[in-house]
Amino acid sequence: MKEKLKKIKNSRILSLFGILLFIAVCIGVGAFAAYVQHEADPTECAVQYFRAFVQKDYNKMYESLDREEGYYINKKMFCDTIRKMRESYVIDTYEIKNPEKENGVTTVTVNCENNQTKESRAFIIYIQERRKGLQIVPDYYISPGQMMVENFSVVVSSEEQLQLNGETITEKMADITRDKSGNKVYRMKGALFGDYEISATNPYYAVNTSLNLKKADTRIDLTKGKKTANEKYTKEIKENVNLVINQFYKAVRDRNPDRKKLQQIFTTKKIKEKIKELVEKSQEIVYWPERKNIDKYKVIDMKIGKIGYDIRYQQKDKTYQVVCSYQYNYVSSTDTALYTSYVYRLSGTCKSELSITYGLQKDKLVIRKIELENKNKKDDE
């Protein structure tokens, strides 16, 4: 038996089998290496991104981004930026270069040709690779790093949440900690450069500011800013102010301080009496008391200009102090006199400042106080 095994061991068949096994292993290793090299090529990722750019599919470009936790990438801002960039490119033909890697950064350059002017412009795509666990072939994403500002932070009071351009910032978008005073500190590793509307909000008020973000290590402190109504109550306040002004001047034009649609806006007898007083005072602006036969005049034209709003939240008594500034032009006239065919007219411009204090009753706005200041400039006749 031992001699048979010895013969098999020394036989050419075994040697041939060993050689074939070695060749198979080499082929397998080579094929695996070729597969890894092929799959590890980021060019396809870059090609898909560039095609979306050519086709103006900005949503697809956004979905291709590497959105790592702690980085804030506003979709609308990104799409708007890319849209403006696309408008500056004329792409008749293009050439995609091989990927280049330097200092750990992979880039793919696409040369875009304008056939009419013969000008060439480079579109550079930055690639980020990610591996999960023991993953051999990495996943590739587009890196927005060249469009971002590093280390952006905002400080808000403990009971507030941070919003950037109307979007609430979550723990996935920023590192949220507390400082020694208990204030919330939102730290973003990176954020797109550009214009931001920044708000610290809670269910009743907001602290707002604007920022053109373009520098690294930018820090904004909203803890001492002016408190105004949050988005919900700002909308409701403006709607109510517009209703008050609309019904108020209808009452003025009609000489009707008891106008039902105006009176029903208010909830207390004191405020109802106050609004009647203000209507009567405003009647003297469009119907001049010193004018003869003024009771025969009617307002035939009144145009109210754009309303400016200043809304401040008083945290102590939980009220909204609203000051509205506007002006209106008016024309009042008599009917044509049959015996003279003459029409008597008067006109002018009035600058007004309407002040309203709103309180909350079961989270609904109610008017607690109202005042109106007028400055009338009569037109020369």
Secondary structure, 3 states (H helix, E strand, C coil): CHHHHHHHHCCHHHHHHHHHHHHHHHHHHHHHHHHHHHHCCCHHHHHHHHHHHHCCCHHHHHHCECCCCCEECCHHHHHHHHHHHHHCCCCCEEEECCCEEECCEEEEEEEEEECCCCEEEEEEEEEEEECCCCCCCCEEEECCHHHEEEEEEEEECCCCEEEECCEECCCCCCEEEECCCCCEEEEEEEEECEEEEEEEECCCEEEEEEEEECCCCCEEECCCCCEEECHHHHHHHHHHHHHHHHHHHHHHHCCCCCCHHHHCCCCCHHHHHHHHHHHHHHHHHHCCCCCCCHHHCEEEEEEECCCEEEEEEECCCCEEEEEEEEEEEEEEECCCCCCCCCCCEEEEEEEEEEEEEEEEECCEEEEEEEEEEEEEEECCC
